[in-house]
Amino acid sequence: MTTTIPTPILRPIRFVTDVAAWQAFYADLGFISTGVEADGWVVLAADSGRLALHHAEPESPLVGKAKLAWEVPDLKAYRTAVAGTGTDIRRATFDRGDVLVADLPQGRVVIDRANGAGGTNPVRPEGLAVLPLVYTRSVIDGAEAATHLGLTRRITSDTNGWADLVGHGVLAFHRADSDAAEDRTVDDGEISVEISLETGDVEALQTRVEAAGHPVDLIDEAYARTLRITAPDGTRVWVNETQRDLYGFHVATGAAPPSR
C-alpha cells in the first residue's frame, strides 16, 4: 500500500533588521498573521504558503538572505510517510524544539511542526502564493528529490532550466547562470532562496501595492508578467503571474493545467 505524504506548507525564512517594517510591507501585499510571534520572529500567511521573518543584527552575515524551510502539522506522520519512500529524513532538536531534517541536492531543509492558522489553501490563480526560488545547476534532480518530500511537479521548461512544484505554496528551481549563484547555502548548510510570490491577477495586486505607497513596476516577460515591488531594504520582491503561456514548457502528467 502506498502511503500519501502529507502536503508541506512552504515557509521560507527571511533575515531582516526591522521585523516590524517587513511585516507591514507584506501585510500591504495581502499577508495575514498566523498568530505565531516571538521576540524577533513572526510567521505570516499568504493564501497558499507562509513566510517567516527573523531578526538579524545589522552586522550579521545573514542580513538580506533567506533560506528554504517548511512546516507540516504532524512531524511523526510526515517522517513515517517520507521514510516509507526510502528517503532519508532525520529527527533533530533545535533551540525552538524538535524538527526534522531532509536533504535535497542543493543542501538541507529543516521541517518544523506547523502552528497558527493560514496559508493552507491550494495554489490557485485567484490567491497569492509564496514562491521560494532556488538557483542551481541541478534543476531536475532538485525537483525530483522534492517529490519524495510531498511536493507535486507542476511546470517544467523544455530545456530543463526551470521546474516548479506545488504544495501549500510553490517551490521553484531555476538554472543558475553563474558559479556564484549555484547551490548557495546559508546558516550551516540550509538552502538559500529568493522569496518570490505568485498570483493570477498582477494588475489587481499592483493597484493594491501602489495604494499602499510602495514603488512597483509591471514587466511583460516572455512567459508571463511580473511585478517588481520595492521592499523596505531597497531590494525588489518579484511577483510572478500565474503562467498560462506554455510555449517552451510542459505540465507534469496528472498536474492541473494553469487556468484563469
PECORVEN-V906468 format. One record per pair of residues at least 24 apart in sequence whose ideal C-beta (glycine too) atoms are under 7 Angstrom apart, sorted by the first residue. I is the first residue (numbers start at 0). GAP is how many residues later the second one is. Records with the same first field share a line. If there is no record, write none. Layout:
# PECORVEN-V906468
I = GAP, GAP
This chain:
# PECORVEN-V906468
2 = 78, 81
3 = 77
4 = 76, 77, 144, 145
5 = 66, 67, 68, 71, 72, 75, 144
6 = 143, 160, 161
7 = 62, 63, 64, 141, 142, 143, 159, 160
8 = 40, 41, 61, 62, 105, 110, 111, 159, 160
9 = 39, 60, 120, 122, 157, 158, 159, 161
10 = 32, 38, 39, 40, 41, 58, 59, 60
11 = 39, 54, 55, 56, 57, 118, 120, 181, 183
12 = 39, 41, 53, 54, 56
13 = 37, 39, 40, 52, 181
14 = 39, 41, 47, 48, 49, 50, 51
15 = 37, 39, 40
16 = 39, 41, 46
17 = 214
18 = 34, 36
20 = 211
21 = 31, 210
22 = 30
24 = 206, 207
25 = 25
27 = 181, 184, 186
28 = 180
29 = 98
31 = 86
33 = 82, 83, 84, 85
34 = 81, 82
35 = 79, 80
42 = 73
44 = 73, 74
45 = 73, 82, 83, 84, 151
46 = 74, 80, 81, 82
47 = 71, 73, 74, 75, 79, 81, 82, 120, 121
48 = 70, 80, 81, 119, 120
49 = 69, 80
50 = 79, 144
61 = 124, 125
63 = 169
64 = 121, 127
65 = 126, 127, 128, 129
66 = 119, 120, 123, 124, 125, 126
67 = 41, 64, 66, 122, 123, 125
68 = 40, 41, 43
69 = 39, 41
70 = 40, 41, 42, 43
71 = 39, 42
72 = 41
74 = 25, 38
77 = 33
81 = 66, 67
84 = 63
86 = 61, 62
101 = 47
103 = 38, 41, 42, 87
104 = 33, 36, 37, 40
105 = 28, 30, 32, 36, 77, 85
106 = 76, 78, 82, 83, 84
107 = 81, 82
108 = 82
109 = 80
118 = 49
119 = 48
122 = 43, 46, 47
124 = 75, 117, 134, 135
125 = 74
126 = 72
127 = 69, 71
128 = 40, 41, 68, 69
129 = 39, 67
130 = 38, 39, 41, 65, 66, 67, 109
131 = 39, 61, 63
132 = 39, 41, 60, 61, 63
133 = 38, 39, 57, 59
134 = 39, 41, 46, 47
135 = 37, 40, 46, 47
136 = 38, 39, 45, 46
138 = 24, 34, 36
141 = 31
142 = 30
145 = 25
151 = 103
152 = 99, 102
153 = 97, 98, 101
154 = 88, 94, 96
155 = 93, 94, 96
156 = 91, 92
157 = 90, 91, 92
169 = 28
195 = 41, 42, 43, 44
196 = 40, 42
197 = 41, 42, 44
198 = 40, 42, 43
199 = 41, 42, 60
201 = 25, 37, 39
204 = 34
